[in-house]
Amino acid sequence: MRLEQLQAFLAIAQTGSFQQAARTSGVTQSTISRQIQALEADLGIELFHRSTHAKLTLGGERLLPRVRKICQEWQTATEELADLIAGKQPELCIAVIHSLCGSYLPPVLQKFCHDYPDVQLRVTSLGSDRALKVLKDGLVDLAIVMNNRFLTTSKEMVVEVLYDEPIEVLTAANHPLAQYEFIPWSELIRYPQVVFKDGYGMQRLIQDRFERMEATLQSALEVNTLDAFRGVVRQGKLIALLPQSALLEARLDPTLAIRSLASNNTNSLVDGSSLTRRVVMVTTQDRLQIPPIKHFWQLVQENIPLQINQQRSPSSTAILLDNVS
């Protein structure tokens, strides 16, 4: 049983004539007749009385409402797919790490809304692991996250590197570490930290560095918002390791201090070297063929690296050592 057979059956039932059905379907009458004969053979029952008019048999009358539903569903499905290919999707869902939502992403969002006013843009702030999971589950169309090669190496994934950025130290203005211009790791590991919760790329990046240094990360408190980091660190006792893009507001706060990590030419983990994270944009091959998704992807490519380059000074450049989320 094939769709064209059901469509031929419906055309005959609606017109009452094999000849008229063939004309409206754009095929020959012999083609229509063969399709109905094949359908009747599959079902084991005659569907029309062969007379002056093609009148439905009892079996044909029972089949007609079902065929109407099948053909209508097929028409709806093909229209929806055509709309999808043409970029007429109702919404675009994006998952983004917190530090980008309030810094580099807003100009991209504004431009997309201008270019696609009929597409509802939905942006959710999530940790990298969670963002990649909801992308894999089909709950979002695109994710901007810390790179995690274990979650982005599937064949269907498309990964675009956006930028690498240094990790810096956030302290209270009167904290002992604030006296340093470049904080040695030997001093940093002495102080308790406020860290991201499990499932966040930054949490694993920092934990991995401490383990490779054979040092203990004194994790005193776990939070998941940048406001919480600033509020806790401002109290004076805890410090935090955060990416540069997460510290834009903190730089304007006189009660806080931001310091770089010490580095040297030997790249020794024990003596200390700068720490960097890589931010990537991820979607799937099939989604990247859809016009609104492809357009958003291109806007991010064009705007976010440009903003990074404009705001970054030569002194803030760090050596890329870690790309594990």
Secondary structure, DSSP 8 states (H G I E B T S, - for coil): --HHHHHHHHHHHHHS-HHHHHHHHTS-HHHHHHHHHHHHHHHTS--EE-SSS-EE-HHHHHHHHHHHHHHHHHHHHHHHHHHHHTT--SEEEEEE-HHHHTTTSHHHHHHHHHH-TTSEEEEEE--HHHHHHHHHTTS-SEEEEE--TTTS-STTEEEEEEEEEEEEEEEETTSGGGG-SEE-HHHHTTS-EEEE-TT-HHHHHHHHHHHHTT----EEEEE-SHHHHHHHHTTSS-BEEEEGGGGTTGGG-TTEEEEEE---TT--TTT----EEEEEEEEETTGGGSHHHHHHHHHHHHHHHHHHHHH--GGG---------
